[in-house]
Amino acid sequence: MRSRLLTMLVGAVVGFAAVTGGVAISRSLSDEGGCQRTVAHPEWSVARQWDEALLDAIRRDVPAPTVHSRNLYHTSAAMWDAWAAYEPAATGVFVDEELAASDVQAAREEAMSYAAYRILVERYANAAGASDSLPEFDRLMDALCYPTDVTLATGDSPAALGNRIADTILAATIDDGSNEEGGYAGEYVPVNEPLEVAKSGTTMNDPNRWQPLLLEQSISQNGIPIENPEQVFIGPHWGHVTSFALPPDDGRGVPLDPGPPPHLEDPATDQEFKAAAEQVIYFSSLLDPRENVIIDISPATLGNNPLGTMDGHGYAVNPATGEPYAPDPVNQADFGRAIAEFWADGPSSETPPGHWNTLANTVSDILDPDLRIAGTGDTLDRLQWDVKLYLALNGANHDAAIAAWGAKGYYDYVRPISMIRYMGGLGQSSDPDGPSYNPDGLPLVPGLVEVITPESSAPGERHEALADHVGEIAIYAWSGNPDDPDAELGGVDWILAGDWVPYQRPTFVTPSFAGYISGHSSFSRAAAEVLTAFTGSPYFPGGLGEWTIPANSFKFETGPAQDVVLQWATYADASDQAGISRLYGGIHVRADDFAGRIIGYECGQAAWAMAQMYYGEST
């Protein structure tokens, strides 16, 4: 069936409409009285109510950041169009109408609710978790006193306006390049045979291209079993999806081209390719809390990076207090594991676009009631603030998905697990006169990447456990998932390069799409740019954002022994941490991360400029 929305029976006409002075004046359902709202969070605006309901649906569904960012954007645009219809200076994105009402606030809330409800019911009708998500949408409508059987889309009542907006958006986006009717599937044939994770090593037809994984058991990040144990590239066509503010598709599906990543055997970039793989091994070597290395992760030492780098050294003072940031000492391994898990958007998480909605809502709660767009002008009520924020934020997230997956589909780049296993299986590339030399092998780094020798594997020596593999390449890295992750530690040890796995669940290992560019980096920097512009400050409220990772809450192995308090001075610092977390987690190399940050910056800037055009003089 094409759509639940289109098969609903047309409901009764509710309210009345008249035309005065060329502007339609409508009566709201809420004018009728007789119903008291029973929402769980009456302090939330109606826009926030629907954003939170959508985030709940995302948490239940299979993690697909491309699809969810699209749904966040279309829902946000629907609510914006409903709000803007009662603001003459504002312009709708999909539906641009001019209405009036005796109670504008009530009319907006009603129109926004019907628009959001109809889109969400359509988009999540066949999604994982639909048996919980659809009733939640119904309950919210009931709690807001809006009957769901009002489906008329003609006329000037707020309900009709909301239904009309939903109809228009669903019709306009069904052929937007996402292949919604085909389950969002894209055409892709991998050049490499699957990497069987349970077996050592790998072979590759092209070591620069993505290699699907073959898992003994495949489970999505939020615990949903996946029938096919061999990965299928998610969203290779997404660069062709209609955007919010990106340049037109150039035919390649790469609206923002970051240029090619480093390639093995390319004279200009071969060394960077190898160094990037080596860096991932280094980050993996830092994940053993038994080393008890304590570092300061406060903004006094971390953050303030120039765009597309990790060259920052923190801030001298907190601009909000004028005082230095207090130290935040943390076990180095707990920090690496904490950010790998926090930003991984695993079980019960909202995927990166939704993650930034959660952060944005928290920021808004702190700023409320001093809500001034760009930090200037009159204060806004929470409904206006939220609906404008969601349009800009989720427009940017939607565009970041298009730009990032456009590059993923076009460049089809390899992931670290394939890089490290492939090069490690070939040998070492540092010493032409040494054992196990191969020009495409891993570079040797004492204490990190070494050739196993009879001496190094003798009893009591560092490679003793690898004595049967003399001549092969050993790396000092995370040793893999323990049998009981709630009580046991994988730790760091010397392992075969061909056995390396990233710091992830054994049923997930690496996302099912190419590495370059990083979606996390793109989403995060796009969101950071919008929050910076929208709030009028690059800094979190009070100059400090914090998120506590509770003790003993890790999912991949036991830990942390104590709470880990992540801290960021600016939104950009948080987004940079999201990017670097993927190196700790073994998901990306730095080329993926840095290019993603730059592309995300461009998406955020363009989305903010576009959103302001829609806001008009009402800002």
matplotlib code that plots the C-alpha trace (Angstrom):
import matplotlib.pyplot as plt

x = [0.0, 1.3, 0.2, -1.8, -2.5, -4.1, -6.3, -7.9, -11.5, -12.2, -13.4, -16.1, -15.5, -14.5, -14.8, -15.7, -13.8, -14.6, -12.6, -12.1, -9.8, -8.4, -7.0, -8.7, -9.7, -10.1, -11.5, -9.5, -10.6, -9.3, -11.9, -14.6, -13.4, -14.3, -10.9, -8.0, -4.5, -2.7, 0.8, 3.5, 5.6, 3.3, 6.4, 7.4, 6.1, 4.0, 6.9, 9.1, 6.4, 6.5, 10.3, 10.5, 8.0, 10.0, 13.2, 11.4, 10.5, 14.1, 15.3, 13.1, 13.8, 16.8, 19.6, 19.6, 20.9, 20.1, 16.4, 16.0, 17.6, 15.2, 12.2, 13.5, 13.8, 10.4, 8.6, 10.4, 9.5, 5.9, 5.7, 7.4, 5.0, 2.1, 3.6, 4.5, 1.0, 0.0, 3.0, 2.8, 6.6, 7.5, 7.6, 6.7, 9.1, 6.7, 3.4, 3.3, -0.1, -1.4, -4.1, -5.4, -7.1, -8.7, -6.2, -3.1, -1.2, -3.9, -4.3, -0.5, -0.3, -3.2, -2.0, 1.5, 0.2, -1.8, 1.0, 3.6, 1.2, 0.3, 3.9, 5.1, 2.3, 3.2, 6.9, 7.0, 4.0, 6.3, 9.4, 10.8, 9.1, 5.9, 3.8, 5.0, 5.6, 2.2, 0.3, 2.6, 1.7, -2.0, -1.6, 0.1, -2.7, -5.2, -3.2, -3.2, -7.0, -6.9, -9.0, -7.0, -10.0, -10.1, -8.5, -10.0, -7.3, -9.4, -10.5, -8.9, -9.3, -6.0, -6.5, -7.1, -4.0, -1.9, -3.3, -2.8, 0.8, 1.4, -0.2, 1.9, 5.2, 4.6, 3.7, 6.6, 9.2, 8.1, 10.3, 13.1, 15.8, 15.6, 13.7, 11.2, 8.8, 11.6, 12.6, 15.3, 17.5, 20.2, 22.1, 25.6, 27.9, 31.0, 34.3, 35.7, 34.5, 33.2, 35.6, 34.7, 35.3, 35.6, 38.5, 42.0, 43.1, 41.4, 41.9, 40.9, 40.6, 41.0, 42.4, 41.1, 37.5, 34.9, 34.6, 31.4, 31.7, 30.4, 29.4, 28.4, 25.5, 24.5, 22.5, 21.9, 23.3, 19.9, 19.6, 17.4, 18.6, 19.5, 18.7, 21.5, 24.9, 26.6, 26.5, 24.7, 25.7, 23.1, 22.3, 24.8, 22.4, 21.7, 23.8, 20.9, 18.3, 16.6, 18.2, 17.3, 20.1, 22.8, 23.9, 22.0, 23.0, 25.8, 24.8, 27.4, 25.5, 28.3, 26.8, 29.8, 33.0, 35.7, 38.1, 39.6, 40.9, 44.4, 45.0, 47.4, 49.9, 49.2, 52.7, 51.2, 49.1, 50.4, 52.2, 49.2, 47.1, 49.5, 50.0, 46.2, 45.9, 48.8, 47.0, 43.9, 46.1, 47.6, 44.2, 43.2, 46.4, 45.1, 42.0, 43.3, 42.3, 44.8, 47.6, 46.1, 47.2, 45.3, 44.7, 42.8, 39.9, 38.6, 38.4, 41.6, 43.5, 41.1, 39.2, 39.6, 40.7, 41.0, 38.5, 39.5, 42.3, 43.0, 45.6, 43.8, 45.1, 42.0, 41.1, 42.8, 39.5, 35.8, 34.4, 31.2, 33.0, 36.4, 38.0, 40.2, 38.4, 38.8, 40.7, 38.7, 41.0, 40.0, 41.6, 42.8, 41.4, 38.0, 37.9, 38.6, 36.1, 33.5, 33.6, 33.6, 30.4, 28.7, 29.0, 28.5, 24.7, 24.2, 21.3, 18.3, 20.0, 18.7, 21.5, 23.7, 21.0, 18.7, 21.6, 22.1, 18.4, 18.7, 21.7, 19.9, 16.8, 19.0, 20.6, 17.2, 16.0, 19.0, 18.6, 14.8, 13.3, 16.0, 15.5, 16.9, 17.8, 21.4, 21.5, 19.8, 16.4, 13.2, 12.8, 10.8, 8.2, 9.3, 7.1, 8.6, 12.1, 11.7, 10.0, 12.7, 15.5, 14.3, 13.9, 17.6, 19.0, 17.3, 17.7, 21.4, 21.3, 19.4, 21.9, 24.8, 23.4, 23.1, 26.6, 28.3, 26.6, 27.1, 30.9, 30.5, 28.7, 31.1, 34.4, 33.5, 36.3, 37.8, 37.2, 40.1, 39.3, 40.0, 43.0, 44.7, 44.0, 45.0, 48.2, 49.1, 48.6, 51.1, 53.9, 55.8, 56.7, 59.4, 62.5, 63.2, 66.1, 64.1, 61.9, 58.3, 58.9, 56.1, 55.8, 52.1, 52.5, 52.0, 54.7, 56.7, 56.5, 58.4, 55.9, 53.0, 53.5, 56.3, 57.4, 57.1, 60.6, 61.9, 63.4, 60.3, 58.1, 60.4, 59.0, 58.5, 58.8, 56.1, 55.0, 55.1, 51.4, 52.1, 55.0, 53.3, 53.3, 56.9, 57.3, 53.8, 52.8, 51.8, 50.1, 49.6, 45.9, 42.5, 42.3, 38.6, 35.3, 35.3, 32.9, 31.1, 31.2, 29.3, 32.1, 35.2, 37.7, 39.1, 42.1, 45.1, 47.7, 49.9, 47.6, 47.9, 47.2, 44.9, 42.8, 42.2, 38.7, 37.5, 36.2, 32.6, 30.0, 31.0, 27.6, 28.1, 31.9, 31.7, 28.8, 27.3, 28.6, 31.8, 34.1, 34.8, 33.5, 32.5, 28.8, 29.3, 31.7, 29.4, 26.2, 28.0, 29.7, 26.6, 24.6, 27.3, 27.3, 23.5, 23.6, 26.4, 24.5, 21.0, 22.1, 24.5, 27.4, 29.9, 29.9, 27.5, 25.5, 27.8, 30.8, 30.6, 28.6, 28.7, 27.5, 28.0, 28.8, 27.9, 30.2, 29.8, 27.6, 29.8, 28.3, 31.3, 33.2, 33.2, 33.8, 34.2, 35.2, 34.1, 31.8, 33.3, 32.2, 32.6, 33.1, 33.1, 33.4, 31.9, 29.5, 32.4, 34.4, 31.6, 31.4, 35.1, 34.9, 32.2, 34.6, 37.7, 35.6, 35.3, 39.1, 39.1, 36.2, 38.1, 35.4, 37.2, 40.6, 41.5, 40.8, 37.2, 36.9, 38.5, 36.8, 33.5, 34.0, 34.7, 31.7, 29.5, 30.6, 29.5, 26.2, 25.5, 26.4, 24.2, 21.3, 21.4, 21.4, 18.4, 16.5, 16.8, 15.3, 12.2, 12.1, 11.7, 11.1, 9.7, 13.2]
y = [0.0, 3.4, 5.2, 4.9, 8.6, 8.4, 5.5, 7.1, 8.1, 11.8, 13.0, 15.4, 19.2, 20.7, 24.4, 27.1, 29.5, 32.8, 35.2, 38.7, 41.2, 38.5, 36.5, 33.3, 33.3, 29.9, 28.5, 26.0, 22.7, 23.9, 26.7, 24.1, 23.3, 20.1, 18.6, 19.1, 18.4, 15.6, 15.6, 14.3, 17.4, 20.4, 22.7, 21.5, 23.4, 21.4, 21.4, 19.9, 17.3, 16.1, 16.2, 14.0, 11.6, 11.3, 10.7, 7.9, 6.3, 6.7, 4.9, 1.9, 1.7, 0.3, 2.9, 4.6, 8.2, 9.0, 8.1, 9.5, 12.8, 13.1, 12.4, 14.9, 17.5, 16.9, 16.9, 20.1, 21.7, 20.6, 22.2, 25.4, 25.7, 25.4, 28.1, 30.4, 30.4, 32.7, 35.0, 37.3, 37.9, 34.2, 31.9, 28.2, 25.7, 23.3, 25.1, 28.9, 30.1, 33.1, 32.5, 34.3, 33.0, 34.4, 32.4, 32.2, 30.1, 27.5, 27.4, 27.0, 24.2, 22.4, 22.7, 21.7, 18.6, 17.4, 18.0, 16.2, 13.4, 12.6, 12.5, 10.4, 7.9, 7.5, 7.3, 4.9, 2.7, -0.1, 0.7, -1.4, -0.5, 0.6, -1.3, 1.1, 4.3, 4.5, 4.3, 6.9, 9.3, 8.5, 9.1, 12.4, 13.6, 12.5, 14.2, 17.4, 17.1, 16.5, 13.7, 11.6, 10.9, 14.5, 14.0, 16.7, 18.6, 21.3, 24.5, 26.9, 25.2, 24.6, 20.8, 21.1, 23.2, 20.6, 17.8, 19.7, 20.4, 16.7, 15.7, 18.1, 17.1, 13.4, 13.8, 16.2, 14.0, 10.5, 10.9, 13.0, 10.5, 8.5, 5.6, 5.6, 3.3, 0.8, 0.8, 3.3, 0.7, 1.8, 0.0, -1.1, -4.0, -4.3, -4.7, -6.7, -10.1, -9.9, -9.9, -12.8, -11.2, -14.4, -15.5, -14.0, -11.6, -10.6, -10.4, -7.5, -6.9, -3.2, -2.2, 1.4, 0.4, -0.5, -4.2, -5.5, -7.6, -11.1, -11.7, -14.8, -12.9, -9.4, -7.2, -3.5, -1.0, -0.8, -4.6, -5.5, -8.8, -8.5, -11.5, -11.1, -11.7, -10.0, -6.3, -4.4, -0.8, 1.6, 4.7, 4.6, 6.8, 9.3, 12.1, 12.5, 13.2, 16.7, 18.9, 21.9, 24.3, 22.4, 23.2, 21.3, 17.7, 17.7, 14.3, 12.4, 12.7, 14.7, 18.1, 19.0, 17.3, 16.9, 15.5, 12.0, 10.4, 8.9, 5.7, 2.8, 2.7, 6.3, 8.0, 11.2, 9.7, 6.2, 7.3, 9.1, 6.0, 3.9, 6.6, 6.8, 3.1, 3.3, 6.1, 4.0, 1.2, 3.8, 4.9, 1.3, 0.8, 3.5, 1.5, -0.4, 1.3, -0.9, 1.4, 4.0, 7.0, 10.1, 13.0, 16.3, 16.3, 19.8, 22.7, 24.0, 21.4, 20.0, 21.9, 25.1, 23.3, 25.1, 23.6, 20.2, 19.6, 18.4, 21.1, 23.0, 23.2, 24.4, 27.8, 30.1, 31.0, 30.4, 33.5, 33.3, 33.4, 34.9, 32.1, 29.2, 25.9, 23.5, 20.3, 17.2, 14.3, 11.0, 7.7, 7.9, 4.6, 5.4, 8.7, 6.9, 4.2, 6.7, 8.9, 5.8, 4.5, 7.9, 9.1, 5.7, 6.2, 2.6, 0.9, 3.2, 6.1, 8.6, 8.2, 11.3, 13.7, 12.8, 13.0, 16.6, 17.3, 16.0, 18.3, 21.2, 20.7, 20.6, 23.9, 25.4, 24.4, 26.1, 29.3, 29.5, 32.1, 34.3, 33.0, 35.4, 34.3, 35.0, 36.4, 39.7, 41.2, 40.4, 37.3, 34.5, 32.3, 28.6, 27.5, 30.0, 29.3, 25.5, 25.5, 27.8, 25.9, 22.6, 23.9, 25.1, 22.2, 19.4, 21.1, 21.1, 17.4, 16.4, 18.1, 16.6, 13.2, 14.0, 15.4, 12.7, 9.8, 11.4, 11.2, 7.7, 6.4, 8.1, 7.4, 4.0, 4.2, 1.4, 1.0, 0.6, -3.1, -3.9, -1.6, -3.0, -6.6, -6.4, -4.5, -6.5, -9.7, -8.5, -7.7, -4.6, -1.7, 0.1, -2.0, -3.4, -5.5, -6.8, -9.8, -9.8, -6.8, -5.8, -2.2, -2.3, -3.6, -1.8, 0.6, -0.6, 1.3, -0.1, -0.9, -0.7, -2.5, -5.2, -8.3, -11.4, -13.0, -16.1, -13.7, -11.6, -14.7, -16.6, -17.5, -14.4, -12.0, -9.6, -11.9, -15.1, -15.8, -15.5, -17.9, -19.9, -16.8, -16.0, -13.7, -12.3, -8.8, -8.1, -4.9, -3.6, -2.9, -3.7, -7.5, -7.8, -8.4, -10.4, -13.3, -11.4, -7.6, -6.8, -8.1, -8.7, -6.5, -7.1, -4.9, -4.2, -6.8, -7.9, -9.5, -10.5, -7.6, -10.0, -10.5, -6.8, -5.6, -2.1, -1.2, -2.1, -4.8, -8.2, -8.3, -4.8, -4.2, -1.5, 0.4, -1.0, 1.7, 3.2, 5.2, 8.5, 10.8, 10.5, 10.9, 11.6, 14.4, 15.9, 15.7, 17.0, 20.0, 21.0, 20.9, 22.8, 25.6, 26.0, 26.1, 28.6, 30.9, 30.4, 31.0, 33.8, 32.2, 29.4, 28.5, 26.3, 28.2, 29.3, 28.4, 24.7, 21.8, 18.5, 15.0, 12.3, 8.7, 6.8, 4.2, 0.7, 1.7, 0.6, -1.9, -3.3, -4.3, -3.5, 0.0, 2.8, 2.4, 5.9, 8.4, 10.1, 13.7, 14.8, 18.5, 21.0, 24.7, 25.1, 23.3, 22.9, 21.2, 18.7, 18.0, 17.5, 15.0, 13.2, 12.9, 11.8, 9.3, 7.3, 6.8, 5.6, 3.2, 2.0, 3.1, 5.9, 7.2, 10.9, 11.7, 10.6, 12.7, 15.9, 16.0, 15.3, 18.3, 20.6, 19.4, 19.6, 23.2, 24.1, 22.3, 24.2, 27.5, 27.0, 25.7, 28.7, 31.2, 29.4, 29.2, 32.9, 33.5, 31.5, 33.3, 36.7, 39.8, 37.7, 37.0]
z = [0.0, -0.9, 2.2, 5.3, 5.0, 1.5, 2.4, 5.4, 5.1, 4.9, 8.3, 9.2, 8.7, 12.0, 12.9, 10.4, 8.2, 6.7, 4.6, 5.8, 4.0, 1.8, 4.8, 5.9, 9.6, 11.1, 14.3, 16.2, 17.6, 20.9, 20.8, 21.4, 25.0, 26.8, 26.8, 29.2, 28.0, 29.8, 28.3, 30.5, 30.1, 30.0, 30.1, 26.6, 23.5, 21.1, 18.7, 21.4, 22.1, 18.5, 18.3, 21.4, 20.0, 16.8, 18.7, 20.6, 17.2, 16.0, 19.1, 18.3, 14.6, 12.9, 13.0, 9.6, 10.0, 6.4, 6.8, 10.2, 9.3, 6.4, 8.7, 11.2, 8.5, 6.9, 10.3, 11.3, 8.0, 8.4, 11.8, 10.5, 7.6, 10.0, 12.3, 9.4, 8.0, 10.8, 10.4, 7.4, 7.2, 7.3, 4.3, 4.3, 2.9, 1.2, 1.8, 2.0, 3.1, 4.9, 7.5, 10.7, 13.8, 16.9, 19.0, 16.9, 19.5, 19.6, 15.8, 15.3, 17.8, 16.2, 12.7, 13.7, 15.4, 12.5, 10.1, 12.3, 13.2, 9.6, 8.4, 11.3, 11.0, 7.3, 7.8, 10.7, 9.8, 8.6, 10.7, 13.4, 16.6, 14.8, 17.3, 20.0, 17.9, 16.2, 19.5, 21.0, 18.2, 18.8, 22.6, 22.0, 19.8, 22.4, 25.2, 23.1, 22.6, 18.8, 17.4, 14.9, 12.7, 11.5, 8.1, 5.9, 4.1, 2.5, 4.1, 6.5, 9.8, 11.6, 11.3, 7.6, 7.2, 9.0, 7.0, 3.8, 4.7, 5.5, 2.2, 0.3, 1.9, 1.5, -2.2, -2.9, -1.3, -2.4, -5.5, -3.9, -4.7, -1.5, -3.0, -0.1, -2.0, -2.5, 1.2, 0.6, -1.1, -3.5, -6.2, -5.2, -6.0, -3.8, -5.6, -2.6, -1.3, 2.3, 5.2, 7.5, 10.9, 12.8, 10.7, 10.7, 8.0, 4.7, 1.0, -1.2, -4.9, -4.2, -0.8, -1.3, -1.6, 0.9, 2.0, 3.5, 6.6, 7.2, 10.8, 12.5, 14.0, 13.0, 15.3, 14.8, 17.3, 19.1, 19.4, 16.4, 14.7, 11.0, 9.0, 6.4, 8.1, 5.1, 5.1, 2.4, 1.7, 3.2, 1.2, -1.7, -3.7, -0.9, -2.6, -5.1, -2.4, -2.6, 0.0, 2.2, 1.2, -0.8, -4.3, -7.1, -7.8, -10.4, -11.6, -9.6, -6.3, -4.7, -3.9, -1.7, -3.0, -0.4, -3.0, -2.9, 0.3, 0.6, -1.4, -0.9, -3.8, -4.8, -4.7, -3.4, -0.6, 0.1, 3.3, 4.6, 4.0, 6.1, 8.8, 9.2, 9.8, 12.2, 14.1, 14.6, 16.0, 18.4, 19.6, 20.1, 22.2, 24.7, 25.7, 28.7, 32.1, 33.9, 32.6, 34.9, 32.8, 34.1, 31.7, 32.0, 29.6, 30.6, 28.1, 29.7, 27.7, 25.0, 22.2, 20.3, 17.2, 13.8, 11.4, 10.2, 12.7, 16.2, 16.8, 19.6, 23.2, 25.0, 26.5, 29.0, 30.7, 30.6, 28.9, 30.9, 34.3, 33.4, 35.4, 34.2, 33.6, 36.5, 35.7, 34.9, 35.5, 34.0, 33.3, 29.7, 28.7, 30.3, 28.3, 25.0, 25.7, 27.0, 23.9, 21.6, 23.3, 24.0, 20.4, 18.8, 19.1, 20.1, 22.0, 22.7, 20.9, 18.4, 15.7, 15.3, 13.9, 16.8, 19.3, 18.3, 18.7, 22.3, 22.9, 21.4, 23.5, 26.6, 25.6, 25.0, 28.4, 30.0, 28.0, 28.6, 29.1, 27.7, 24.1, 21.5, 18.1, 17.4, 20.9, 20.0, 19.6, 21.5, 23.5, 21.9, 23.3, 23.5, 20.6, 18.2, 19.4, 19.0, 15.6, 14.2, 15.8, 14.5, 10.9, 10.8, 12.8, 11.0, 7.6, 8.3, 9.5, 6.4, 4.2, 6.1, 5.4, 1.7, 1.5, 3.6, 1.9, -1.5, -0.8, 0.6, -2.5, -4.9, -3.3, -1.8, 0.7, 2.9, 6.6, 9.2, 9.9, 6.3, 6.0, 9.1, 8.4, 4.7, 5.2, 8.3, 6.3, 3.7, 6.1, 7.1, 4.7, 6.8, 6.3, 2.8, 4.2, 7.2, 7.5, 6.1, 3.9, 1.5, 0.1, 0.9, 4.5, 7.8, 8.8, 11.8, 15.1, 18.1, 20.8, 18.5, 15.2, 15.1, 13.3, 15.5, 15.8, 17.6, 20.2, 20.7, 21.1, 23.5, 26.9, 29.0, 26.0, 24.7, 21.8, 23.8, 23.1, 19.3, 19.2, 16.5, 14.2, 13.7, 10.7, 11.0, 12.1, 15.7, 16.9, 20.4, 20.5, 22.1, 22.2, 21.5, 23.2, 26.4, 26.9, 29.7, 28.8, 32.0, 34.2, 32.1, 30.4, 26.9, 27.6, 25.4, 24.4, 21.5, 18.9, 15.2, 12.9, 11.0, 14.1, 15.0, 15.6, 16.5, 19.9, 19.1, 19.7, 18.1, 16.4, 14.8, 14.4, 11.7, 10.0, 6.7, 4.4, 3.2, 5.5, 3.6, 4.8, 8.4, 8.9, 12.7, 11.9, 9.2, 11.3, 14.4, 12.8, 10.8, 14.1, 15.9, 13.3, 13.6, 17.4, 17.3, 14.9, 16.4, 20.0, 19.1, 20.9, 20.0, 23.7, 25.6, 28.2, 31.0, 28.8, 29.7, 28.4, 30.3, 30.0, 32.6, 31.7, 34.8, 36.4, 35.2, 32.2, 29.3, 26.9, 25.1, 28.2, 31.9, 33.1, 33.8, 37.4, 38.1, 36.4, 33.4, 32.9, 29.3, 29.0, 26.1, 25.9, 22.5, 20.2, 17.8, 20.6, 21.1, 17.4, 17.1, 20.0, 18.1, 15.1, 17.0, 19.0, 15.8, 15.7, 19.3, 18.3, 15.2, 12.8, 10.8, 9.9, 10.2, 6.5, 7.1, 10.2, 9.1, 5.7, 7.4, 9.8, 6.8, 4.9, 8.0, 8.5, 5.0, 5.5, 8.8, 7.3, 4.3, 6.3, 8.7, 5.8, 4.2, 7.5, 8.0, 4.6, 5.7, 9.1, 7.3, 9.4, 12.3, 13.6]

ax = plt.figure().add_subplot(projection="3d")
ax.plot(x, y, z, "-o")
ax.set_aspect("equal")
plt.show()
